[in-house]
């Protein structure tokens, strides 16, 4: 009779309602003054009630529930005509009508039922007293208050249940995101450690062995051993670089930094925020730590734009210069007070995308991070890293065997002022 989940409380209420109606019908039928017709009608109403209570189709606010209540009301009215004791059956009917019918129909049904109960006294020439009117009306008022109060509590309980489910789901997603972030951070740390220690050491060993090989006579017995040692060091250096590439962020696994930034701009763009990406200068290959640092800085900056800036446009520019590479992220949002970042919404505690973390990442590679912003004036962030000195005939900055090729595209520009200026130039495609 109800699609709601049956908790112990609701089950007890249902059983009490069943017992009340059946008990009142039995009281009406078993009175000494009750005739055969009264017993038959009472039994018919009990059977009809049981059939409806067990029927799956009888649910609140359905047509089947309305038909069932009309049938119950018709039998009850017939029983009321034969016996004044049937008056008390009105009380469980109140609860049924309010529970199964919409409020706009349940309240009139209760009023009609109360009026029929009061008319029963007049029909059977019973003594009319104030209790004749107060009793049915008071019962109707109690039923209305009880049912409406229960419905309000049920709706509040459902809202709380949904909030709890949403909270549990959000906590699970947050835990998964934290695990993923921890995994990526550990991958970056290992890549940086391998690059800064093992790879650099093997590279130094290779250079020293090459120098030793050049100083030894070609036919000297040690020359062959030195050559094999140099080749082993070279092979191990290549293996270390493969480890570094394997531990790099997924966005850098199958393309250049420019391509990863272009994908980031596309993913971040929404109907409310347009993000453009441009490449300036002649792209050169960058070591993996450089690419990771610039990609993470762009991700952090765009995360702040999405969460806090309220911007309509943002731009990412990757600029290659003779001795440095620069990443600029500009938005036309609300800006902020740079002096309050430690206590404001853009602090590290607000989600891990704080300016101190970006500065520390740039500083670890000998670079700088600058921010130009003011409340209501937009934000311009620039991270600049010095290119590594060329070694062994490689292009300056070359450190990745793959995924660091040049990206092509027209030169674009983003207005560098932090005052929410319009973005100029065509978007470059990486």
RAVENWO-V493439 format. One record per pair of residues at least 24 apart in sequence whose C-alpha atoms are under 10 Angstrom apart, sorted by the first residue. I is the first residue (numbers start at 0). J is the second residue. Records with the same first field share a line. If there is no record, write none. Layout:
I->J, J
//
This chain:
0->51, 52, 53, 54, 55, 56, 57, 58, 59, 64, 95, 98, 99
1->52, 55, 56, 57, 58, 59, 98, 99
2->55, 56, 57, 58, 59
3->58, 59, 153
13->52
15->91
16->90, 91, 92, 94, 95
17->45, 48, 49, 52, 91
18->91
19->87, 88, 90, 91
20->44, 45, 48, 87, 88, 89, 90, 91, 92
21->45, 46, 48, 49, 88, 91
22->88
23->84, 85, 86, 87, 88, 89, 90, 91
24->75, 78, 84, 85, 87, 88
25->85
26->84, 85, 87, 88
27->78, 79, 82, 83, 84, 85, 86, 87, 88
28->78, 82, 84, 85
30->82, 84
32->82
33->81, 82, 84
34->81, 82
36->77, 78, 81, 82
37->77, 78, 79, 80, 81, 82, 85
38->78
39->78
40->74, 75, 77, 78, 79, 81
41->74, 75, 77, 78, 85
43->71, 74, 75
44->70, 71, 72, 73, 74, 75, 78
45->71, 74
47->71, 74
57->99
58->98, 99, 100
59->95, 96, 97, 98, 99, 100, 101
60->98, 99, 100, 101, 102, 104
61->99, 100, 101
62->99, 100
63->99
64->95, 96, 98, 99, 100
65->96, 99, 100, 104
67->99
68->92, 95, 96, 99, 100, 108
69->96, 108
72->96, 108, 112
75->112
76->112, 115, 116, 119
79->115, 116, 118, 119, 120, 122, 123
80->115, 118, 119, 122, 123
81->119, 122, 123
82->119, 123
83->116, 118, 119, 120, 121, 122, 123, 124, 125
84->116, 119, 120
85->116, 119
86->112, 113, 115, 116, 117, 118, 119, 120, 135
87->116, 134, 135, 138
88->112, 116
89->113, 115, 116, 135, 138, 139
90->116, 135, 137, 138, 139, 141, 142
91->138, 139, 142
92->139, 142
93->135, 138, 139, 140, 141, 142, 143, 146
94->138, 139, 141, 142, 143, 145, 146
95->142, 146
96->142, 143, 146
97->139, 142, 143, 145, 146, 147
98->142, 143, 146, 147, 149, 150
102->143, 147
105->143
106->139, 143
109->135, 136, 138, 139, 140, 142, 143
110->135, 136, 139, 140
112->136, 139
113->137, 138, 139
183->246, 247, 248, 249
184->247, 248
185->246
186->243, 245, 246, 247, 248
187->243, 246, 247, 248, 287, 288, 291, 292
188->246, 247, 288
189->242, 243, 246, 247
190->239, 240, 241, 242, 243, 244, 245, 246, 247, 248, 287, 288, 291
191->243, 246, 247, 287, 288, 289, 291
192->243, 288
193->239, 240, 242, 243, 246
194->236, 239, 240, 242, 243, 244, 286, 287, 288, 398
195->288
197->235, 236, 239, 240
198->232, 233, 235, 236, 237, 238, 239, 240, 242, 243
199->236, 239
200->232, 236
201->229, 231, 232, 233, 234, 235, 236, 237, 239
202->229, 232, 233, 235, 236, 237
203->232
204->228, 229, 232, 233, 236
205->229, 230, 231, 232, 233, 234, 235, 236
206->232, 233, 391
208->232
237->400
240->286, 287, 398, 399, 400
241->399, 400, 401
243->286, 287, 288, 399
244->286, 287, 288, 399, 400, 401, 402
246->287
247->287, 288, 290, 291
248->287, 290, 291, 294, 295
250->291, 294
251->287, 290, 291, 294, 401, 402, 403
252->401, 402, 403
253->401, 402, 403
254->401, 402, 403, 404, 405, 406, 429
255->282, 283, 284, 285, 290, 399, 401, 402, 403, 404, 405, 406, 429
256->282, 284, 285, 287, 289, 290, 291, 293, 294, 317, 402, 403, 404, 405, 406, 429
257->282, 290, 294, 316, 317, 402, 403, 404, 405, 406, 407, 427, 428, 429
258->402, 403, 404, 405, 406, 407, 428, 429
259->290, 294, 429
260->293, 294, 295, 297, 298, 315, 316, 317, 429
261->315, 316, 426, 427, 428, 429
262->429
263->294, 297, 298, 301, 315
264->297, 298, 301, 313, 314, 315
267->298, 301, 302, 304, 305, 313
268->305, 311, 312, 313
269->305, 311
270->311
271->305, 309, 310, 311, 312
272->304, 305, 309, 310, 311, 312, 313, 330
273->310, 311, 312, 313, 314, 330
274->301, 310, 311, 312, 313, 314, 315, 328, 329, 330, 426
275->312, 313, 314, 315, 316, 328, 329, 411, 412, 413, 422, 425, 426, 427, 428
276->313, 314, 315, 316, 317, 327, 328, 411, 412, 413, 425, 426, 427, 428, 429
277->314, 315, 316, 317, 318, 327, 407, 408, 409, 410, 411, 412, 413, 424, 425, 426, 427, 428, 429
278->315, 316, 317, 318, 319, 326, 406, 407, 408, 409, 410, 411, 412, 426, 427, 428, 429
279->316, 317, 318, 319, 320, 324, 325, 326, 407, 408, 409, 410, 411, 412, 427
280->317, 318, 319, 320, 321, 324, 409, 410, 411
281->318, 319, 320, 321, 405, 406, 407, 410
282->317, 318, 319, 320, 324, 403, 404, 405, 406, 407
283->319, 320, 324, 386, 394, 395, 396, 397, 403, 404, 405, 406
284->386, 393, 394, 395, 396, 397, 398, 399, 400, 401, 402, 403, 404, 405
285->324, 386, 387, 394, 395, 396, 397, 398, 399, 400, 402, 403, 404
286->386, 387, 395, 396, 397, 398, 399, 400, 403
287->396, 397, 398, 399, 400, 402, 403
288->360, 363, 364, 398, 399
289->324, 360, 361, 364, 366, 384, 385, 386, 387, 396, 398
290->399, 403
291->360
292->357, 360, 361, 363, 364, 382, 384
293->317, 324, 325, 326, 327, 357, 360, 361, 382, 383, 384
294->326
295->352, 357, 360
296->326, 327, 328, 352, 353, 354, 356, 357, 358, 360, 361, 368, 380, 381, 382
297->326, 327, 328, 357, 380, 381, 382
298->328, 352
299->350, 351, 352, 353, 354, 356, 357
300->327, 328, 329, 330, 345, 352, 353, 354, 357, 378, 379, 380, 381
301->328, 329, 330, 352
302->350, 351, 352
303->344, 345, 349, 350, 351, 352, 353, 354
304->328, 329, 330, 331, 332, 333, 334, 345, 377, 378
305->332
306->344, 345, 349, 350
307->332, 333, 334, 335, 344, 345
308->332, 333, 334, 335, 345, 375, 377, 378
309->333, 334, 377
310->334, 377, 378, 419
311->419
312->419, 420, 421, 422
313->377, 378, 379, 413, 419, 421, 422
314->379, 412, 413, 414, 415, 422, 423, 426
315->380, 381, 411, 412, 413, 426
316->381, 410, 411, 412, 413, 426, 427
317->381, 382, 383, 411, 412
318->383, 410, 411, 412
319->383, 386
320->385, 386
321->385, 386, 395
322->384, 385, 386, 387, 388, 395, 396
323->366, 383, 384, 385, 386, 387, 395, 396
324->366, 382, 383, 384, 385, 386, 396
325->366, 367, 368, 381, 382, 383, 384, 385, 386
326->368, 380, 381, 382, 383, 384
327->368, 369, 370, 379, 380, 381, 382, 383, 413, 415
328->370, 378, 379, 380, 381, 382, 413, 415
329->370, 371, 372, 377, 378, 379, 380, 381, 413, 414, 415, 416, 417, 418, 419, 420, 422
330->372, 376, 377, 378, 379, 380, 413, 414, 415, 416, 417, 418, 419, 420, 421, 422
331->375, 376, 377, 378, 379, 414, 416, 417, 418, 419, 420, 421, 422
332->372, 374, 375, 376, 377, 378, 417, 418, 419, 420
333->372, 373, 374, 375, 376, 377, 378, 418, 419
334->371, 372, 373, 374, 375, 376, 377, 378, 379, 417, 418, 419
335->371, 372, 373, 374, 375, 376, 377, 378
336->371, 372, 373, 374, 375
337->370, 371, 372, 373, 374, 378
338->373
354->380
357->382
358->382
361->385
370->417
371->415, 416, 417, 418
372->416, 417, 418, 419
373->417, 418
374->418
375->417, 418, 419
376->416, 417, 418, 419, 420
377->416, 417, 418, 419, 420
378->415, 416, 417, 418, 419
379->413, 414, 415, 416, 417, 418, 419
380->415, 417
381->415
405->429
//
